[in-house]
């Protein structure tokens, strides 16, 4: 598996450096590890599933606009990587909200789910690789530390399960091809649901 027409390694290296410099001091929730490694994993998943260079680059910076400092980077992204990458990133972005507030989180996720059918196939590919990796991390962390995992989240396990279950439905409905990714997502959602009921 991999890119059909090869990866533009020069352009991709610029994106790697850009993402690393922006995220080098940030860490993921759960079993904390550098945020940049998560972005690299998302991008690798895109490459392994025949994504384009632009899609792979968007995977590295897909949530940068959700960061206050990242919003200022829109013109830089456009100039360095092109308008197509910027548009994918925009479509992958959630609105900025207080994610410590359960009501705001639910409202934001419902809006994202409602708009998925309007997103481009490129954006949906980046999204499913992003969400699949996040789901993999939740399952890995649960297998490692059990219910203590939920202390790392301000959102209830039930709402997390609700979100991923509906993402799965929308990916099946809107994302063309990529059967392996969609099937893997469904299996992980089933496992998450099992954990949430324990």
DOZA-215902 format. One record per residue: residue number from 1; residue in one letter; x, y, z of N, C-alpha, C in turn. Coordinates in steps of 0.02 Angstrom, whole numbers. Layout:
N
ATOM     n   res      n_X      n_Y      n_Z     ca_X     ca_Y     ca_Z      c_X      c_Y      c_Z
ATOM   NUM     A        X        Y        Z        X        Y        Z        X        Y        Z
...
//
This chain:
198
ATOM     n   res      n_X      n_Y      n_Z     ca_X     ca_Y     ca_Z      c_X      c_Y      c_Z
ATOM     1     X       42      -60        0        0        0        0       44       62        0
ATOM     2     X       14      119      -16       50      182      -17       27      226      -74
ATOM     3     X       59      282      -81       39      330     -133       50      301     -202
ATOM     4     X       -1      306     -243        3      277     -311       56      313     -352
ATOM     5     X       58      379     -346      104      418     -388      164      443     -349
ATOM     6     X      178      414     -292      236      434     -253      224      495     -211
ATOM     7     X      267      505     -163      263      561     -117      312      615     -138
ATOM     8     X      288      677     -141      333      734     -153      372      745      -88
ATOM     9     X      430      713      -84      467      712      -20      493      780        0
ATOM    10     X      509      823      -48      533      890      -31      477      931        2
ATOM    11     X      419      929      -28      361      965        0      341      935       67
ATOM    12     X      344      869       71      324      836      133      372      851      190
ATOM    13     X      437      855      174      487      871      226      475      941      254
ATOM    14     X      456      988      212      440     1055      236      381     1053      284
ATOM    15     X      332     1011      268      274     1005      312      292      972      378
ATOM    16     X      335      922      376      358      890      437      392      940      483
ATOM    17     X      436      980      455      471     1031      494      423     1083      522
ATOM    18     X      376     1104      480      326     1154      500      284     1128      559
ATOM    19     X      260     1066      553      218     1036      605      259     1025      669
ATOM    20     X      320     1002      661      362      989      720      375     1054      758
ATOM    21     X      393     1107      722      407     1171      755      346     1199      791
ATOM    22     X      287     1188      762      226     1215      792      205     1175      854
ATOM    23     X      213     1109      851      185     1065      903      236     1035      952
ATOM    24     X      299     1054      946      351     1018      983      343     1019     1059
ATOM    25     X      306     1068     1087      298     1071     1160      228     1049     1183
ATOM    26     X      189     1020     1137      121      998     1154      119      922     1162
ATOM    27     X       72      899     1204       66      828     1219       -7      805     1213
ATOM    28     X      -16      742     1199      -82      712     1192     -112      695     1261
ATOM    29     X     -179      689     1262     -213      665     1322     -199      592     1333
ATOM    30     X     -222      567     1389     -214      495     1403     -142      481     1423
ATOM    31     X     -115      426     1398      -45      409     1411       -4      458     1370
ATOM    32     X       17      512     1402       43      570     1366      106      552     1325
ATOM    33     X      105      576     1263      163      571     1220      162      632     1174
ATOM    34     X      219      649     1144      222      711     1104      168      714     1050
ATOM    35     X      135      771     1046       81      781      998      104      769      927
ATOM    36     X      166      788      913      192      781      846      193      708      823
ATOM    37     X      204      662      868      206      592      848      136      567      828
ATOM    38     X       85      594      860       15      579      841        2      604      770
ATOM    39     X       23      665      755       13      693      688       49      652      635
ATOM    40     X      109      630      651      148      588      605      112      522      592
ATOM    41     X       82      494      644       45      431      637      -16      440      592
ATOM    42     X      -52      495      601     -110      510      558      -87      516      485
ATOM    43     X      -35      553      475       -9      564      407       15      498      376
ATOM    44     X       48      456      415       71      391      389       12      348      369
ATOM    45     X      -42      351      408     -102      312      392     -132      335      326
ATOM    46     X     -130      400      314     -154      428      250     -112      402      192
ATOM    47     X      -46      404      201        0      380      149      -12      305      135
ATOM    48     X      -20      266      189      -30      194      181      -96      177      146
ATOM    49     X     -142      226      145     -207      215      112     -214      256       48
ATOM    50     X     -157      264       14     -154      295      -52     -176      368      -55
ATOM    51     X     -167      403        1     -181      475        0     -129      512      -41
ATOM    52     X     -146      571      -63     -100      612     -102      -51      648      -56
ATOM    53     X       -1      679      -86       47      718      -46       11      773       -8
ATOM    54     X      -36      808      -41      -73      861       -7     -114      834       51
ATOM    55     X     -144      775       43     -183      745       97     -137      725      155
ATOM    56     X      -79      697      138      -31      678      190       -6      739      229
ATOM    57     X        6      794      194       27      856      226      -29      883      270
ATOM    58     X      -90      882      245     -147      905      284     -154      864      348
ATOM    59     X     -137      799      344     -139      758      404      -92      782      458
ATOM    60     X      -35      811      438       14      836      486       -9      900      521
ATOM    61     X      -53      938      488      -73     1003      516     -149     1011      519
ATOM    62     X     -185      954      520     -258      957      511     -295      995      565
ATOM    63     X     -267     1001      625     -303     1036      678     -270     1101      700
ATOM    64     X     -225     1126      658     -187     1186      677     -232     1247      684
ATOM    65     X     -288     1250      647     -332     1308      650     -375     1308      713
ATOM    66     X     -373     1254      751     -410     1251      814     -369     1282      870
ATOM    67     X     -308     1301      854     -263     1332      902     -259     1407      886
ATOM    68     X     -263     1449      937     -262     1522      926     -203     1544      885
ATOM    69     X     -144     1517      901      -84     1534      862      -88     1506      792
ATOM    70     X     -125     1451      784     -130     1419      719     -173     1459      670
ATOM    71     X     -223     1494      695     -266     1534      651     -225     1585      612
ATOM    72     X     -173     1610      645     -130     1659      613      -87     1629      558
ATOM    73     X      -87     1562      554      -43     1527      506      -77     1513      439
ATOM    74     X     -139     1535      430     -175     1517      368     -138     1540      306
ATOM    75     X     -114     1601      306      -79     1626      246      -13     1590      236
ATOM    76     X       19     1571      291       82     1534      287       70     1465      256
ATOM    77     X       17     1432      279       -2     1366      252      -16     1371      177
ATOM    78     X      -54     1422      158      -71     1431       87       -9     1442       45
ATOM    79     X       37     1485       70       98     1501       32      146     1442       28
ATOM    80     X      152     1405       84      200     1350       86      175     1286       51
ATOM    81     X      110     1272       60       84     1207       39       26     1210      -10
ATOM    82     X       -1     1270      -23      -52     1277      -73     -123     1282      -45
ATOM    83     X     -168     1307      -87     -237     1319      -65     -274     1253      -52
ATOM    84     X     -256     1200      -88     -290     1135      -78     -277     1108       -7
ATOM    85     X     -215     1112       15     -199     1091       83     -237     1133      134
ATOM    86     X     -237     1198      124     -272     1243      170     -347     1226      173
ATOM    87     X     -377     1212      116     -449     1196      115     -464     1130      151
ATOM    88     X     -420     1081      143     -429     1018      180     -425     1030      255
ATOM    89     X     -376     1069      275     -367     1084      347     -428     1121      374
ATOM    90     X     -454     1168      335     -513     1205      357     -572     1158      368
ATOM    91     X     -581     1111      322     -638     1066      327     -630     1015      383
ATOM    92     X     -568     1003      404     -556      956      459     -562      989      527
ATOM    93     X     -566     1055      528     -562     1092      591     -630     1098      625
ATOM    94     X     -629     1092      691     -686     1108      732     -683     1182      749
ATOM    95     X     -740     1211      765     -741     1280      790     -707     1281      858
ATOM    96     X     -678     1338      876     -646     1344      941     -699     1350      995
ATOM    97     X     -698     1304     1042     -745     1305     1098     -709     1284     1161
ATOM    98     X     -743     1293     1217     -715     1270     1281     -730     1195     1287
ATOM    99     X     -680     1154     1274     -690     1082     1275     -693     1054     1346
ATOM   100     X     -687     1098     1395     -697     1076     1464     -771     1079     1482
ATOM   101     X     -811     1108     1438     -882     1115     1449     -919     1063     1407
ATOM   102     X     -954     1018     1441     -987      962     1407    -1038      985     1355
ATOM   103     X    -1077     1038     1372    -1128     1063     1325    -1096     1092     1262
ATOM   104     X    -1042     1130     1271    -1007     1158     1213     -977     1103     1170
ATOM   105     X     -950     1052     1204     -919      997     1167     -972      961     1124
ATOM   106     X    -1030      947     1154    -1084      913     1118    -1108      954     1059
ATOM   107     X    -1118     1018     1070    -1142     1063     1017    -1092     1064      960
ATOM   108     X    -1028     1068      976     -976     1070      926     -973     1006      885
ATOM   109     X     -978      948      920     -974      884      885    -1036      871      842
ATOM   110     X    -1094      893      866    -1155      885      825    -1148      926      761
ATOM   111     X    -1121      985      767    -1112     1028      708    -1063      996      659
ATOM   112     X    -1010      967      685     -960      933      642     -992      874      607
ATOM   113     X    -1030      834      644    -1064      776      614    -1114      797      560
ATOM   114     X    -1151      849      574    -1202      873      526    -1171      897      461
ATOM   115     X    -1109      921      465    -1077      950      405    -1032      901      368
ATOM   116     X    -1028      840      391     -981      792      360     -998      777      287
ATOM   117     X    -1063      775      271    -1082      758      202    -1062      813      153
ATOM   118     X    -1047      873      178    -1026      929      135     -951      930      124
ATOM   119     X     -914      888      160     -841      891      156     -815      854       94
ATOM   120     X     -757      874       71     -727      841       13     -703      772       32
ATOM   121     X     -692      730      -19     -666      663       -6     -597      665       26
ATOM   122     X     -557      715        7     -491      723       37     -496      737      111
ATOM   123     X     -542      782      129     -551      799      199     -577      740      239
ATOM   124     X     -622      702      209     -649      643      243     -595      590      254
ATOM   125     X     -550      583      206     -495      535      215     -450      556      273
ATOM   126     X     -433      620      275     -392      645      330     -429      636      396
ATOM   127     X     -494      651      396     -534      645      457     -537      573      483
ATOM   128     X     -549      526      438     -555      457      462     -488      431      488
ATOM   129     X     -434      451      457     -368      430      482     -353      462      550
ATOM   130     X     -372      524      557     -365      559      621     -406      525      676
ATOM   131     X     -470      516      662     -515      488      713     -499      414      728
ATOM   132     X     -477      378      677     -459      308      687     -398      304      733
ATOM   133     X     -350      347      722     -291      346      765     -309      366      837
ATOM   134     X     -352      416      845     -374      436      912     -410      379      946
ATOM   135     X     -451      344      909     -488      287      935     -441      231      955
ATOM   136     X     -390      219      914     -339      169      931     -305      187      997
ATOM   137     X     -291      251     1007     -258      274     1068     -302      263     1129
ATOM   138     X     -367      277     1123     -413      267     1178     -415      193     1197
ATOM   139     X     -420      149     1147     -423       77     1160     -357       52     1191
ATOM   140     X     -302       76     1164     -236       57     1192     -231       79     1265
ATOM   141     X     -250      142     1278     -246      168     1347     -292      130     1394
ATOM   142     X     -352      113     1369     -399       76     1412     -370        7     1430
ATOM   143     X     -342      -26     1380     -312      -91     1393     -253      -87     1442
ATOM   144     X     -223      -29     1445     -164      -20     1488     -184        1     1559
ATOM   145     X     -231       49     1565     -247       76     1632     -320       69     1651
ATOM   146     X     -362       41     1607     -432       30     1624     -472       95     1632
ATOM   147     X     -519       94     1678     -565      151     1686     -531      216     1708
ATOM   148     X     -470      211     1733     -433      272     1751     -425      318     1690
ATOM   149     X     -429      289     1632     -423      327     1570     -472      386     1568
ATOM   150     X     -534      374     1590     -586      424     1583     -572      487     1625
ATOM   151     X     -527      482     1673     -509      541     1713     -471      592     1672
ATOM   152     X     -444      570     1615     -408      617     1571     -454      657     1527
ATOM   153     X     -519      642     1529     -568      675     1486     -620      711     1529
ATOM   154     X     -640      769     1504     -694      806     1538     -762      782     1513
ATOM   155     X     -762      742     1461     -823      718     1430     -836      646     1454
ATOM   156     X     -899      629     1463     -916      563     1488     -900      509     1436
ATOM   157     X     -886      448     1458     -874      393     1411     -933      383     1364
ATOM   158     X     -994      394     1390    -1054      386     1349    -1055      434     1290
ATOM   159     X    -1035      497     1303    -1034      546     1249     -977      534     1200
ATOM   160     X     -921      510     1225     -866      492     1181     -888      435     1135
ATOM   161     X     -921      386     1164     -946      329     1125     -998      353     1073
ATOM   162     X    -1043      397     1094    -1093      425     1048    -1060      458      988
ATOM   163     X    -1008      497     1001     -974      534      948     -942      486      897
ATOM   164     X     -904      438      921     -870      392      876     -919      348      838
ATOM   165     X     -973      328      870    -1023      287      836    -1054      325      778
ATOM   166     X    -1069      390      789    -1098      431      736    -1047      450      682
ATOM   167     X     -985      458      701     -933      468      651     -930      407      605
ATOM   168     X     -933      349      634     -930      286      595     -987      284      544
ATOM   169     X    -1048      300      566    -1105      300      520    -1094      349      463
ATOM   170     X    -1069      408      480    -1059      460      429    -1003      442      380
ATOM   171     X     -950      412      405     -896      390      359     -923      338      310
ATOM   172     X     -963      291      335     -992      240      291    -1037      272      239
ATOM   173     X    -1071      324      257    -1119      357      213    -1084      403      162
ATOM   174     X    -1032      438      184    -1005      493      142     -937      479      111
ATOM   175     X     -895      438      143     -828      425      117     -832      369       65
ATOM   176     X     -810      384        4     -810      333      -49     -748      290      -42
ATOM   177     X     -756      227      -62     -700      179      -60     -674      171       12
ATOM   178     X     -611      155       20     -578      149       86     -616      101      132
ATOM   179     X     -636       44      104     -673       -5      143     -634      -29      204
ATOM   180     X     -569      -40      196     -528      -65      251     -528      -16      310
ATOM   181     X     -522       48      295     -522       98      348     -590      100      383
ATOM   182     X     -643       98      344     -710      101      373     -726       39      415
ATOM   183     X     -703      -20      391     -714      -82      429     -675      -81      495
ATOM   184     X     -612      -56      492     -571      -51      552     -603       -2      601
ATOM   185     X     -629       52      576     -662      102      619     -722       69      654
ATOM   186     X     -761       31      618     -819       -2      647     -798      -51      702
ATOM   187     X     -745      -89      690     -722     -137      741     -699     -101      804
ATOM   188     X     -665      -44      795     -642       -6      853     -700       26      891
ATOM   189     X     -750       49      854     -810       77      887     -844       23      929
ATOM   190     X     -848      -37      902     -878      -93      940     -840     -106     1004
ATOM   191     X     -773     -102      999     -732     -114     1059     -740      -58     1109
ATOM   192     X     -742        4     1085     -752       62     1129     -819       56     1166
ATOM   193     X     -870       36     1129     -936       29     1159     -935      -23     1215
ATOM   194     X     -899      -76     1204     -892     -128     1255     -859     -100     1318
ATOM   195     X     -805      -62     1308     -770      -32     1365     -815       16     1404
ATOM   196     X     -854       55     1367     -896      106     1398     -951       75     1441
ATOM   197     X     -970       14     1425    -1024      -20     1462     -998      -58     1523
ATOM   198     X     -932      -65     1528     -903     -105     1583     -908      -66     1649
//
